[in-house]
Amino acid sequence: MNQPDSPVHKPLHFQNCFAELGSAFFTPQHPTPLKSPYLIAVSPEMLSEFGISDEQIREPELIEVFSGNRVHSSSAPLATVYSGHQFGVWAGQLGDGRAILLGDLATRQDNIRHEIQLKGAGMTPYSRMGDGRAVLRSSVREFLCSEAMAGLGIPTSRALCITGSDQYTMREMPEKTAVVTRTAPSFVRFGSFEHWYYKEKPEQLQQLADFVIQHYYPHLQNTENPYPALLKEVVIKTAQLVAHWQAVGFMHGVLNTDNMSILGLTLDYGPFGFMDGFDPAHICNHSDNQGRYSYQMQPRIGQWNCHALAQALLPLIGDVETTQEALSPYVDHYEAHYHKLMQQKFGLLDQMPGDDELFAAYLDLMASTRTDFTLAFRNLSQVERQPSPNDNALRDLFADRASLDIWLQTYRSRLQQGNSIDAERQIRMNQINPKYVLRNYLAQQAIEKAEQKDFSEIEKLLKILTNPFAEQPEFKEYAQLPPDWAGQLSVSCSS
């Protein structure tokens, strides 16, 4: 990844596009100050995007602004209201329980603005039984993962910085608090629409839809009926997003409708996980007792959530048939995008009959021996059209080498059919199969150091994960199989 250009030092100037919707959609809410906040980590790429220099972000004034201790003169902070289905059950009104929107800032492309939100900045009217705070543990995970996903080329919200404090809050045990300054073009969710549908407020429902179309889907404004067109675009973006997740072994953990972005972004990093030993039924969220959000369920849950959004938009679309037509592209676009990504992961330039079976057989073999997901694809690039010692790195990953060797015969035959050139294919495969992902144990190591005010591991991981396809030989130990103790880690909704 290219290093970002040095930003031009310029003062912050917030606007608040979302506030144009009116007071029914939010509550004005100042953040609650943290005790003696300090800067933990920054994303150089996002600093550059907003024209904030490294020196500027370290000034006491900005540390105060991004920890919620000071309201910038141009900011009118607020918390938004939304509702949603949680674990498949209607949960009613939710809202920003620990997130406060400061406003939006211009990016380097001045006609494009991104919202700036503080996560963990204190209680809001939507906090319910919560304290509105985020702990250091979850803040480090969200910061690193949002930037890692961007490095992988997966649509996501981003993180500008983390500020911390020695102030504690209670979870399963007392933990240090922190605030993630996160950003996205919009944090509007599927649940934002569900809120007005279930409250039987068609005027607000239409107002929100028109707002989203005007600001984020302006090309739909002149269509005869923009509402089914909006649904269709969101359905396609969601299908493609989930295909991206499946292709890198990413599990979101809490795919409730209030965590689904209307822009098709990965949103709200909680008990996420990247697959280590491949298990299609793996549940990364310790709170998910039924496995609703397991890895293998994500494509179906993405579709379920799109149906929930469609139900909310039905009064605007007008009839069930048109709504169903707008929903119908999900499966085809998911399968097409997933197949395209798998073609690339296996290094194939063209499609041939039997490719899907070839892919499935490899995944089945991985699952049968719990082979490491990331390394199984990264090391596959070293396989050549003829057997060679380069096979050993891959073979060492599989307990059932005999079955792998049989599969490799079929794979090599396929490479020969496509006249694949080994050196060129390896370059292509290493540009789609990451060497580095944010494994839970890597995040845990960074968290444990951060709890001792050593933030060097966060900085190191950020450097590695924003360039995940490069070899980075100086960091090769970060691409090794996880240690045995990593299997004992668990994350839950409190993460």
N, C-alpha and C positions, 0 to 999 in steps of 0.2 A: 504494500500500500504506500502510495506517495505521502510524504509528510505534508501536512497542511501549510499553506502559505502563512507567513507571519501576519497576524491580524492588525488592522489599523486601530489604534487606541481611540475609542469613541465612547461618549457617555451613553448609559442605558436610557432607552426611552420606551416605556411600555405603552401599548394600547390594549384594549380588551374587546376584541371582535365579538366574543361570546356574549358579553353583556348587552349587546344590541338586541338580544332576544327578549329582554325584559325580566322583571323581578320574579316572575313565576318560575323561571328556570334555574334560579340560584338564590343563595343567601349571601349578602356581603359578610365577609369573615376575615378579620385580621389573624395572622398566625400568632401562636403563643410562644413567647421568647424561650430560648434554651439558655441554660446556665453556661456562661463563658465558652461560646462556640469556637471551634477551630476547623481549619480546612484539612480534610483527609486526603482527597484525591480529586483530580480534574481530568476531563477528556480534552486533550489538545485539539482534536478534530472539531469538537463542538464549540470550544472557545473560538477557534478560527471562524467557524460558521457564523457566529454572532458578532464577530469583530471585537472580541474581548481579549486583551493581551494577558499573558501569564502574570505579568506584574500587577495588572489591574485586578485580577481575580483574587490576589493575595492581599489586597488592601482591606483594612478592617471594615470599611463601609460595605464592600460587596460581600464579605463573609457574613456580616450582619443581615444583609438583604437575603442572601441565599440560605440562611439558617432560620429566617422568619423573625429575627430580633428587631428588624427595622423595616418599615414599609417605605419603599422608594417613592419619591414625590410624584412620579408618573403612574404609579400602580394603584389599582383599586381592587384589592384581592377579594376573592369570592370562592364559595364552595357550591358545586353544581348538584342538582337533584337528578336521580334516575332510579329505576327499579330493576327487577330481573328475576330470572329463574336460577336457583342455586341447587346444584345436584339434581336437576330435573324437576324441582318443586318451585312453584311460584312463591317468591319471598316477599313480595310487596315492595314498598319504598325502601331504597337503600341510599345512595348518594355518596358524595366525597366525605367519607368518615374520617380520613386522616390525610387528605390531599387538599391543598389550597392553590387555586389558580391565581398567579400574580398578574397575568396578562399575556400579551404576545409581543415578540420582538422580531424585528426585521433580520433576515438572514443576509448572506453575501449577495444573494439575488434580491434586491430591495423590494421587489413586488411580491415576494413570498415571505410570509410571516409564520412563526411557530409559537405555539403556546408554551409558557413556562410555568411549571407546577412544582410546588414543594410537597413532597410526600413525607409525612411524619411531623408536620408543623403544628400539631395540637388539635384539640377537639373542635368539632363543627356541629351544627344542628343535626347532622346525619351520622354522628359517631355511634349512635345507639348505646351499647354497653361498653364501647371501647374508650381508650384514653386519647386517641388521636395521634399517638406517637408511633414511630418506627424504631426498631432496635438496630444497633450497629450491624448485627449479623445479617438481617434481611436487606439492609441498605447496601452493604458491600456486595451481596449476591445480585441485587437488581442493577447496580451500577456496572458491575463486570459483565453480566449476561446481556444487558441491552447493547453494550458496545461490542461484545463478542458476536452477537447475532448480526449486527451491522457489518462486522468484518466478514461474516459468512455470506453476506449478500441477501439476508432474509429481512423482509419488511418488519420494522420494529420502531417502538418509541426509543428515544435516546436518553442519555444521562449526561448532564453538563458537569456536575460535581457532587461530592458528598461533603457535608459538614457534620462534625460530631461534637459531643459534649461528654463531660464526666457525670452528667446527670443520669440517674437510673430510672427505669420503669419496670414494672412487673410483668413477666410472662410466666412460663413454667418456673422461672427463677428470675431474680433481678438481673437486668441487662442494661448496658449502656445504650443511650439513645443517639440517633443520628437523623439527618434529613437528606434525602436525595432530591437534587434539583433535576427534574426530568422534563423532557420536551418532546413535542409531536406537533404536526400541523393541526391536529385536533384530538381531544380525548373523548369525543362523543362516542357512545357505545350503542350496541343493540338495545340495551336496557333503557337508554334515554328515550327511545321510541315506545318501548313497552310501557313506560311510566304513564304516558299520556293516553295510550290505548286503553289500559285497564282502569284509568280514572275517568274514562269516557269524556275526554276533552279533545274533540276533533280539531278545534281551532288551533290549540297549541301543538297538536300532532302535525298539522299542516305547516305551521310556522317553523317548527324544527326541521321538517323535511325540506322546505324551501330554503332555509338557511344553509343546510348541508349542501344542497344542489348549487346554490349561488356561489358558495365559497370553495367547495371542494370538487364538485362535478359540474362546472359551468357549461360544459358542452351539452348537457342534457336539458338546458333551460328552454330550448326552442323545439323540443320534441313534443308531439301531440299530447302524450301523457307521460310526464317525466317520472312519475312515481314507480311504475313497474320497471322503467329503465334504470332508475336508481337501485331498486332491489336486485335487478339482474347483475349490475356491475359489482355490487357488494357480494353477491353470491359467488361470482367468478373470482374476485379477489380473495375471498375466504377459502375457496377450494384450492387455489394455487398456494396460499399461505400454508395450509395444512400439508399439502404435498411437499413443500419445502421442509417442514418439520420432520415428516416421516423419512425424508431422504438423508437427513443428518442425524437421525436418532434422538430428536429433541422431544421432550414431553413437557407440556405446559403445566399440568397438574390441577388447574382449577378452571375448566372451560365453561364457567357460568356465563349467561348471556350478558351480565354486567361487566364481564371481562373481555368482551368481543368488540373490536374496533370497527367503526363504520367505514374506516379507510383501509381495512385489511392489514392492520399492523399487529405484531405481537405486542400484547398489552398486559400490564399488571403482573410482574414477575414475583411469584410467591414460591410455592413448593415445586419449582421446575426441576428438571434433571436431563442430562445427556446420558444416553444409554452406554453402559459399560459392557458387560456380558449380555449378548443379545437375547432378549426374552420378549416376544410380542405382547405377552400379557402383563408386562411389568407395570407396576403402579408406583409412580414417584412420590405421590402425596400420601403420607402416613394417615391423614384424616379421611381418605377415600376408601371406606371400608368395603364398598361394593365393586370397586374397580371401574366405575363409570368413566373415569378419565385416564384409563390405562393407554399405553402407546397404541395398541391395536384398535382402540375405540375412537381415537381422535378424528379420523375421517368421518365416521358416522355422527359424532357429536357436532362436528362442524356443520354438517348438513342439518342436524336437529335444530341447532341454533339459528340457522338461516330460516327454517320454517317458523321459529318463534318470531323472528323479525318480520317475516311475511305476514303473519297473523296481525302484528301491530300495524302494518302498513295497509292492510286490507281496506279500511274505510277510505283511504286516499286512492287506492288502485281501482276500486269500484266493484270488482267481481272476482269470484274464486278462480275461474278459468284463466283469466289474465295473470292472476297471482301465481298460479301453478306454472304457467309458461315462463314467468320470470325466474321461478325456482329451478326449473328443469335443467339448466346448464351445469348444475353442481357436479353431478357424477361424471359427466363427460370431461369437464375441465379438470377435475381432480385427477382422473385416470390419465388423461393426456399429459398433464404437467408432470405427474409422478413418473410416467413412462419416459418422458423426455429426460428427466433428471437421472433416472436409472440408466438410460442409454449412455449418458455422459459419464456416470460413475463407473460403468463397466468399459468405458473407452470405445464405444461403438459409434461409428459415424452414420450408419444407415440402419434401417429397420428390416428385419427378416422374420419370417414365420418361425416361431419357437423361441423368440427372445424372452417373452414374458415367462415361459417355463424355465429358461436358463436362469433368469433372475430369481425366480421363486425357489428353485432348487438350491441356489447358493444361500439364500436367507434361511431356508429350512435347515441346511447343514450348520449354519451359524447358530441357529436356535437350539439344535440338538446337542451342541457342545458348549453353549453359552460363550461363544467366541466374541471377543471385543469388537463392538460395532465399528468404531472409528478406525482401528488398526486393520480390520479385515478388509476394508475398502482401500485404505492408504497403501497397504502392502501388496494389494492385488495389482497395482500399477507396475510392480517389478517383474511380474510374470511375462515371459516372452513367448513368441510363437512356437519355440522349441524348448523342451525341458532344459533347465540350467540350474547352477547353484543359487541363482537369484530367487528360485522358488522357496528357499529355506525360510526366509523371513515370514512368508505367509504360512508355510506348513507348520512352523513352530507354534502358531496361534491355535491350531486345531488339534483337539484330542483324537479325533477320528481322521487320521491322515489318509487312510486307504480310501475313504469316501471322498475326501477332498481331491485326491489324485484322479479318481474316476470323473469327478466334475470338471477338473482341469483339462482332461482330454476333450470333453465337449466344448469347453470354452476356447481352447486352442483351435479346434476345428472351426468354430465360429469366427475367430480372428483371421484365420486363413481364408475363409470364404469372403470376408470383407477386405482382403488384401491389406490388413492392418500393418503399419510400420511401427516397430517396437518403440523406438526413441520418441517418435512423434506422439504415440498414444500415451506414453508415460507422462509427457509434459501436459497433455490434455487432462489426464486423470488426476494429476496432482494439482490442477487448477479447480477441480470440483470436489475432490475428496480431502477434507482438511486433515492436517497432521495434528492440530491442536484444537481441543474444545474445552469448555469450562466444566471439567469433571467436578463432582461434588467435593471430592477430597482436596482438590486444588483450591476451591473456594474456602473450604474449612481451614486450610493452612493459612490463607491470607487473613481470615477472620480472627484466628487465634493470635496472630501477630498484631493485628490492628487493635485488639483488646488491650495490648500492652503498649499502644501508641507507636508501634513500628508499622509504618504504612508502605514499606519498601516492596512487600510481596504484592500488594494491590497494583502498584506502579509497574512491577515486572510483568504480572499477568496481563495487564492492559496492553502493554507493548507486544506481548506474544499473541494475544487473542485478536488484536486488530489486524494481524497479518497471518491468519491461521493456515494458509496454504503453502507458505514459504518453509524451507527446511529449518532455518534458524538453528544451526548446529550447536550454538552456544547454549541453547535451551532444550536440548534433546531429551533431558530427563523428564520434561513436562509432557512428553509424548509417550512415555512408557505405560505399561499396564498398571492399573491402580494397585496400591498395596492391599493386603488382606483386610486391614482395619477399615478400609473404605466401604466394605460391604455392610458395616455396622451403622453407617450414617443414615439418618432418616430426617426428612423434612416434612413439615405439616403446614396447614393454613396459617399458623402463627409465624411461619418463616418469612 
